[in-house]
Amino acid sequence: MLPPRGEDICYATSNRQAAVKAIAHGCDAMLVIGAPNSSNSVRLVEVAQREGTPAMLIQRASELDWDFLAGVGTLGITAGASAPELLVRELVTRLAERFEVSEREVETTRETIAFKLPRGLEAAAWHGGLYAGLGRGARNVPRAVRPGCAGLRQGDRRGGAEQQLPRRDHRGPVHPDAVRGMDVDRRPALFLAMLDHLAAAGNPVPRALPDRDGLAIQQLAGRSACLIEFLTGVSVSHPTPAQARAAGAAMGQLHAGLADFAPTRANPLGADTWRPLLERCGAGIDTIAPGLFARIEAALARVLAQWPRDLPVAAIHTDLFPDNVLMLGDHVTGVIDFYFACTDIRAYDLAVMHSAWAFDATGERYDPAIGAALIAGYESRFALSEAERAALPILAQGACLRFLLTRAWDWVNTPADALVTREDPLAYWRRLEAYLKDDLFA
């Protein structure tokens, strides 16, 4: 086995160090995106500091220390050689939530070296010429973030405390009923058909790339696989009302595009599965909080007794958390992760989104401006009927029970030493209590 030439390995690091030197003198401070155990990222911090510019290493935007930016007018941003451009965009979006930001990209060299794929993957490159440009034209170089003559100005954008990025609750040992009886071989084809249908209607979703024979789903190492389009944008950790309105409009556009989508798939985590899931969790739920099983059981009985059975049913996303919406500024650039897409009550999709976007990560604080913006944005693209609007409170309570129960299952059944992060089920119990106490859609 022959390793790459040494100059091929370190060229990206050298380029970044040169770029940091080029912009450091014009910046009041610098942020380097990279892992603390990445020697090249640590080196970039040292290079900036040697040039007399304060510098800090962060792994992603959620680690940003606002105090570090006190008095900063021009901020330089760079990233380690292995850090994706997406993390740079995420950081710029985070800065724009608190400051008025303008950007200037500084390019000191253009990277053109391409690294060959391993033989097995190269053989699986079905789309003609698709891999030819991988690694070329990389532009993950420092950029100066300039706010103009007034500097980084505090605006009316929502600041607030740090919030944990929402995670997808289907990660980890999702309960067996979630997949039992599903036609697994048919499911990828249905999802890809849905994405093609939505893309044809103008929705910003990633389409699969077919081979020369028009086939999108291939076999790679004995498993189904496909190549999909790359979408630009980042997920926002704590959205502004403008971003929430744009996301709500994206869901409305999604529903409009799916109104004539014929294929169906039963919801594997629909209302009929919640009681069996609670019973499977059993008394172990009380290890999360004393008496939680009985409280969930009572809430579940109330919700199922009022669950609407006559509302419009259609293909829906069912998991449109903030991390499944890509944005640049206040504009939605992508809707992703259709793994749980299915056929169910259409307004339930909006209720799921409301419960995910309008609360903080702990479920303790509800932001009425975000909630109202989501609904307004949705109705700007797809109108709610009076019956759907009236059902939103009970649908939202059901959404809370769905995520509470799947989180509880994961919490009870995930070993303590597993390499996954268990999500707090009580964050959705708190949301449920908020929906039970007040009509948050009034």
Order of alpha helices (4+ residues) and beta strands (2+ residues): alpha-beta-alpha-beta-beta-alpha-beta-alpha-beta-alpha-beta-beta-beta-beta-alpha-alpha-alpha-beta-beta-beta-beta-alpha-alpha-alpha-alpha
